[in-house]
């Protein structure tokens, strides 16, 4: 019985690793975003692309090495992989910016503040990141790192 659970867990290893590194990528995104908005007082529309850049770099490295275990070698195949990765991430970045625009500029969630903490901004960022994580897995699995 226990061995079957271990086999099943191993079969789902990729999904589990993607989720672990997806959470870590989201943390990178949040740290950069909230550093930019809280400490540097940048607008969300500037902070979000900066956070995206750092998150994409982190995600590419972790996805390539540990999640999808890419075996690509040589300059051209690796550049192709990077271009596909960034291209797909640009698409999911559009989902991210669209969600943030809807939440922040249309629904005015930036006004949701509890004791000085921007709870609406956190909610908006979390909704956007959920959309991004799901779309990025689909892109990575079926387009970028397909075997």
N, C-alpha and C positions, 0 to 999 in steps of 0.2 A: 504494500500500500504506500509506504513512504517513498519507495523507489519510483513509483508512478508519478508522484507529486514532483519529485526532483527532475524526472524526465520532462514533465509538462513545463516546469519552470525553465528548464534549459531551452525548450522549444520557444518559449516566450522571452528569452534572454534579450533579443534585439529590442523588443518593445519596452522591456523593463529598463534597459540601458538608455534607450531614447528618452524615456520619461525622467530618469535620474538626471541625465545631462540637459534635458529640456528644462527641468526645474532650475538647475544651476545656470543655464543660459538666461532664464527669466530673472534670476537673482542679479546676474550681471547687468541685465537691462534695467531693472529697478534701481540698482545702486547708481548707475550712471544717470538715469533719468531724474531721480529724486535729488541727487547731488546738484545737477544742473538747475532744477527748478527751485529747490529750497536754499541751497548755499549760494549758487551763482545768480539766482533770480532770473533765469532765462524762461521765456515763454515755452509752453508745452510743444509748440510747433517747431522749435529749435532743439529742445532737449530730446524729443522723441527720435529724430534722425541720428543724433549723436549716440544715444543709447543703442539704437539699431546697429550702428557700425561696430561698436564694441561687442555686442551680442553675436553678430554674424561671424566675426573673426573667431570668437570663442567656440561657437557652434560648429564652424567648419572643421576646426582642429579636432574637437572631441568626436564629432560624427564620423569623420574620416578614419580616425585611429581606433576608437573603441566601440562605436555603435555599429557601423556598417562595415568596418574592417576592410577598407578599400585597399585593393592590391595594385592599383594603378601605379605604373612607374614610367619614367621618361617625361620629358618636358611637355610635349604635346598632349598626352593623355591627362596629365595633372592639370594643365591649363584648361583643357576642355571641362574637366570635373569642377574646377573653381568657377569657370564662367557659368556653367549650368547651376551650380550652387547659388552664386550671387544673383543670377537671373531669376531663379525661383524665389529667392529671398526678397528680391525687389517686388515681386508679385504679392507675396504675403505682407510685405511692408505697406503696400497699398491697402490691404485689408486692415492693417494696424492703424494707419493714418486715418482711414475712413471711419473706423470705429471710434478713434479718439476725437475726430472732428464731430461726429454725431453726439458723443457723450459730452464733450467739453463746450463746443460752440452752439450746438442745437439744443441740447438738454440742460446746459449750464451746470453740469455736475461739479465744476470747479467751485461752485458756491456752497457745496456740501462740506461744511467744516465742523468738526467736533473738538472743542477746546484747542483751537489753533491748528489741529491736524487736518490736512486736506483729504478727508475720507472719500469724497466724490472722485477726486483724481486717482486715488488708489483703486476704487471700484472700476473706473473707466479703464485704467491701465490693466487691471486683471481681466476684464472682459476681452480687451484687445489681445492680450497675451494668450488667452485660451483659444481664440480663433487662429492666432499665428501658430501655436504649437501643433494643432491638428493639421492645418494646411501644410506646414513644413514637413511633418512626418510623411504625408502623402507624397509630396514632391520628392523628398529624399529617397523614399522606398521605391517609387515607381519611375523616377526620372533620373536622378543624380547618381545614386549608388546602386542602381539595379545590377543584379548579377546575371 
